[in-house]
Amino acid sequence: MNRKSDLVNFLIALSFLLFLSLPGSVFAQQDPQFTQYLSAGNFFNPAFAGKEIGNQFSAFHRSQWQGYTSIAGTGIPPTTQLITFQGRIKAKNFGYGLTVVNDRLGASSNLDVNLQGSYHKKIKRTQLSFGGYFGVSNSTLDFEELQFVNPEPSLPQSGTETQLALDMGAGLLVDGGNFYVGISGRHLNQASFDFGDGSFANRLQLHNYLLVGYRMRPVGQLRIEPSILLKSLGTNTLSYDISVIATVQNKLTGGLAYRGEESASVILGYSLLKDNSLKLGYAFDLVIGGKEAKAPTSHELMLRYAWADVSKTVNRVIQRTPRFRF
């Protein structure tokens, strides 16, 4: 028992040290954020792809800072759509996944499409997963949405410009049943976009993630899952999400979340169909920090559908009764 506890503490400490040692930059966060981050695992960490047996499709829509306008009275509040798919090669340890994210923030919009591959190894009760992704990032800048104090001659005053770049990332996940620890990096190649004759640069900064969570069953069909997601653009820029989610009979979900120095959230979810394979989720964020630069509320919707692989082999079920013997 002590050995297991020591192993868990060691893995958490090692992951945290590795997380802080990853290189990065101190520029603003570029990746979209999700309050229901536990349902978007393979977006943050490709090691989640194919972790569970069967297939899973998820769709998210997030409207951040609803009603936001810029100081100039223009601008569009940040909106994000995310689609994920993941599965596992039957009878194998290999998983696969796909993520498509469309993120609109002010004058810029980004469309990322990534293919994922993963490997899962069971060691006693612990599952060790490795994953990586490779894809493309499409970035568009709308010059009409920009407000210049001193206009640059090399920058267009109207129209849009679109550029394409390669993107890649990798991750590691350790799941011991009651606990899990994941570490990942997105945009490992740190691709660059240069708009307007190179005078307006936008770089995909390396994003590092550390996810730590614990599952407990205090009574009956009640499951409680506290977790924390640390997000970093280097050792000088660190943010975090904390959530505590309760699930009753694998059907009704409710919880609270907090995003460091920004917002407090309520998370609700409900599973439909007899096998609970269809789940609907909703998160409401109330901004409590930096109110002067943000609208007070954000809304996030989630839909997830999971289905098992259909076997071609039909097993005959033999039933025995007191009257008939087969």
C-alpha positions in Angstrom: 0.0 0.0 0.0 2.9 2.4 0.9 4.6 1.5 -2.4 1.5 2.4 -4.4 1.2 5.7 -2.6 4.8 6.5 -3.1 4.5 5.7 -6.8 1.5 8.0 -7.2 3.3 10.8 -5.4 6.4 10.3 -7.5 4.5 10.4 -10.8 2.7 13.5 -9.8 5.9 15.2 -8.7 7.8 14.1 -11.8 5.0 15.3 -14.1 5.0 18.7 -12.4 8.7 19.1 -12.7 8.7 18.1 -16.3 5.8 20.5 -16.9 7.6 23.4 -15.4 10.8 22.6 -17.3 9.2 22.7 -20.8 10.3 25.8 -22.8 7.8 28.4 -23.7 7.1 32.1 -24.2 5.4 34.7 -22.1 2.9 35.9 -24.6 -0.9 35.7 -24.2 -2.8 32.4 -24.3 -3.7 31.3 -27.8 -5.4 28.0 -27.3 -9.2 28.1 -26.6 -10.3 27.2 -23.1 -13.1 24.9 -22.0 -14.8 24.7 -18.6 -15.8 21.1 -19.3 -12.2 20.2 -20.0 -12.6 16.6 -18.7 -14.9 16.0 -21.6 -12.4 17.4 -24.1 -9.4 15.3 -23.0 -8.0 14.5 -26.4 -8.0 18.2 -27.4 -5.5 19.0 -24.6 -3.7 15.6 -24.6 -3.6 13.2 -27.6 -2.9 10.3 -25.2 -6.6 10.3 -24.4 -7.4 9.2 -28.0 -8.7 5.6 -27.9 -8.2 5.3 -24.1 -11.6 3.6 -23.7 -12.8 0.7 -25.7 -15.3 1.7 -28.4 -15.8 5.0 -30.3 -16.8 8.5 -29.1 -17.9 11.7 -30.9 -18.1 15.0 -29.1 -19.1 18.5 -30.1 -18.6 21.8 -28.2 -19.8 25.4 -28.7 -18.4 28.1 -26.4 -19.6 31.7 -26.4 -17.2 33.6 -24.2 -17.9 37.0 -22.6 -21.4 37.1 -24.1 -22.2 40.6 -25.3 -18.6 41.8 -25.4 -17.6 44.8 -27.5 -14.2 46.5 -27.8 -13.4 50.0 -26.6 -14.2 51.3 -30.1 -17.6 49.8 -29.9 -16.8 47.1 -32.4 -15.5 43.6 -32.2 -17.0 40.1 -31.8 -16.9 38.2 -28.5 -14.7 35.1 -28.6 -16.5 32.0 -29.9 -15.2 28.5 -30.3 -16.5 25.3 -31.8 -14.7 22.0 -31.2 -15.4 18.6 -32.8 -13.6 15.5 -31.6 -13.7 11.8 -32.6 -11.7 9.0 -31.1 -11.7 5.2 -31.2 -9.5 2.1 -30.7 -8.3 -0.5 -33.1 -10.2 -3.7 -32.0 -8.1 -6.2 -29.9 -5.1 -3.9 -30.2 -3.5 -1.3 -28.0 -3.5 1.5 -30.6 -6.0 4.4 -30.5 -6.8 7.1 -33.0 -8.5 10.4 -33.0 -9.4 13.6 -34.8 -9.9 17.1 -33.5 -11.3 20.1 -35.5 -11.4 23.4 -33.7 -12.7 26.8 -35.0 -11.7 29.7 -32.8 -12.7 33.3 -33.4 -11.0 36.0 -31.3 -11.4 39.6 -32.5 -9.8 40.2 -35.8 -8.2 36.8 -36.0 -9.7 33.4 -36.6 -8.1 30.0 -36.5 -9.1 26.6 -37.9 -7.1 23.6 -36.7 -7.4 20.0 -38.0 -5.3 17.4 -36.3 -5.0 13.6 -36.6 -4.0 11.7 -33.5 -2.4 8.3 -32.8 -1.9 6.7 -29.4 -0.6 3.6 -27.7 -2.0 2.1 -24.5 -0.3 -0.4 -22.2 -1.9 -2.0 -19.2 0.5 -2.6 -16.3 -1.5 -4.4 -13.5 -4.2 -1.9 -12.6 -2.6 1.1 -14.2 -2.9 2.1 -17.8 0.0 4.0 -19.4 -0.8 5.9 -22.6 1.3 7.8 -25.1 -0.1 9.9 -27.9 0.8 12.4 -30.6 -0.9 14.5 -33.2 0.0 16.0 -36.6 -2.1 18.5 -38.5 -2.5 21.9 -40.0 -3.4 25.3 -38.6 -5.2 27.8 -40.8 -5.0 31.4 -39.5 -7.0 34.3 -40.9 -6.7 38.0 -40.1 -9.4 40.5 -40.9 -7.7 43.9 -41.3 -11.0 45.8 -41.2 -11.5 44.7 -37.5 -8.1 46.2 -36.6 -7.9 49.7 -35.1 -4.6 51.4 -35.8 -3.3 54.5 -33.9 -0.4 54.8 -36.3 -1.2 52.8 -39.4 1.7 50.8 -40.9 2.1 51.4 -44.7 2.9 47.7 -45.2 -0.4 46.6 -43.6 -3.6 46.5 -45.7 -6.5 48.6 -44.3 -9.2 46.2 -45.6 -9.7 42.7 -46.7 -8.5 39.4 -45.1 -5.3 37.4 -45.3 -5.1 33.6 -44.7 -2.0 31.5 -44.0 -1.5 27.8 -43.4 1.1 26.0 -41.2 1.9 22.6 -39.9 1.3 21.8 -36.3 2.2 18.9 -34.0 2.0 17.9 -30.3 2.5 14.9 -27.9 1.3 13.7 -24.5 1.5 11.1 -21.8 -1.2 9.8 -19.5 -1.1 7.6 -16.4 -4.5 6.2 -15.2 -4.4 4.1 -12.1 -8.2 3.7 -11.8 -8.8 6.0 -8.8 -6.3 8.7 -10.0 -4.9 10.0 -13.2 -2.0 12.2 -14.3 -1.5 13.6 -17.8 1.1 15.9 -19.3 1.1 17.2 -22.8 2.5 19.9 -25.2 0.7 21.5 -28.1 2.3 23.4 -31.0 5.7 21.8 -30.4 7.1 23.1 -33.7 5.8 26.7 -32.9 4.8 27.6 -36.4 4.7 31.3 -37.4 2.3 33.4 -39.4 3.5 36.7 -40.9 0.8 39.0 -42.1 1.1 42.2 -44.1 4.6 41.8 -45.6 5.9 40.3 -42.3 5.1 43.4 -40.2 2.3 41.7 -38.2 3.5 38.4 -36.8 1.4 35.7 -35.0 3.2 32.7 -33.6 1.7 29.5 -32.3 3.4 29.4 -28.9 4.1 26.2 -27.2 1.3 25.3 -24.8 2.0 22.9 -21.9 -0.8 21.1 -19.9 -0.7 19.1 -16.7 -3.9 17.3 -15.6 -4.3 15.7 -12.2 -7.5 14.1 -11.0 -8.9 11.6 -8.5 -12.1 9.5 -8.6 -13.9 8.5 -5.4 -17.2 6.7 -4.5 -18.2 7.9 -1.1 -21.6 6.1 -1.1 -23.7 4.0 -3.5 -24.0 5.2 -7.0 -22.4 8.6 -6.2 -19.1 9.4 -7.9 -17.1 12.5 -7.1 -14.2 13.6 -9.2 -12.0 16.6 -8.2 -9.3 17.7 -10.8 -7.0 20.5 -11.7 -5.7 21.5 -15.2 -2.6 23.6 -15.2 -1.8 25.6 -18.4 1.5 27.2 -19.1 3.2 29.2 -21.8 6.5 28.8 -20.0 7.7 29.1 -16.5 6.6 32.7 -16.2 3.0 32.3 -17.4 0.8 29.8 -15.5 -3.0 29.6 -15.3 -5.3 26.9 -13.9 -8.8 25.4 -13.9 -10.1 23.5 -10.9 -13.4 21.5 -10.9 -15.3 19.1 -8.6 -17.8 17.0 -10.5 -20.4 14.7 -8.9 -22.2 12.0 -10.9 -25.2 10.0 -9.8 -26.0 6.6 -11.3 -23.8 7.5 -14.3 -26.6 9.8 -15.5 -27.0 13.1 -13.7 -23.9 15.3 -13.4 -23.3 18.5 -11.5 -20.3 20.4 -10.3 -18.5 23.7 -9.6 -15.3 25.0 -11.3 -13.0 27.9 -10.9 -10.6 29.5 -13.4 -7.7 31.2 -11.7 -8.4 35.0 -11.2 -11.0 35.0 -13.9 -14.3 33.1 -13.4 -16.4 30.8 -11.3 -18.6 28.2 -13.1 -21.5 25.8 -12.7 -21.4 22.6 -14.7 -24.5 20.5 -15.5 -24.9 17.3 -17.5 -27.4 14.5 -18.2 -27.0 11.2 -20.0 -29.8 9.9 -22.3 -30.7 6.5 -23.8 -30.8 3.2 -21.9 -27.0 2.8 -22.0 -26.3 6.4 -21.2 -24.4 6.7 -24.5 -25.7 10.2 -25.3 -24.7 13.0 -22.9 -25.6 16.7 -22.9 -23.5 19.2 -20.9 -23.7 22.8 -20.1 -21.4 25.2 -18.3 -22.1 28.7 -17.1 -19.1 31.0 -16.3 -19.4 34.2 -14.2 -16.5 36.5 -14.7 -15.2 37.7 -11.3 -11.8 39.1 -12.3 -10.8 41.6 -15.0 -14.4 42.8 -15.4 -13.4 46.1 -17.0 -12.1 44.2 -20.1 -14.7 41.4 -20.3 -18.4 40.8 -20.5 -19.7 39.1 -17.3 -20.9 35.7 -18.6 -19.8 32.8 -20.8 -21.8 29.8 -22.0 -20.6 26.4 -23.1 -22.6 23.5 -24.6 -21.4 20.0 -25.1 -22.8 16.9 -26.8 -21.2 13.5 -26.6 -22.1 10.1 -28.1 -20.3 6.9 -27.4 -20.9 3.5 -29.1 -19.2 0.1 -28.8 -17.6 -1.8 -31.7 -20.1 -4.1 -33.3 -18.9 -7.7 -33.4 -19.6 -9.9 -36.4 -19.6 -12.9 -34.2 -22.9 -13.8 -32.6 -22.6 -15.9 -29.5 -25.5 -18.3 -28.8 -26.9 -17.9 -25.4 -28.0 -21.2 -23.8 -30.7 -20.8 -21.2 -31.7 -23.6 -18.8 -35.0 -24.0 -17.1 -36.5 -26.6 -14.7 -38.6 -28.0 -17.6 -36.2 -28.0 -20.5 -32.6 -29.0 -20.8 -30.4 -28.3 -23.8 
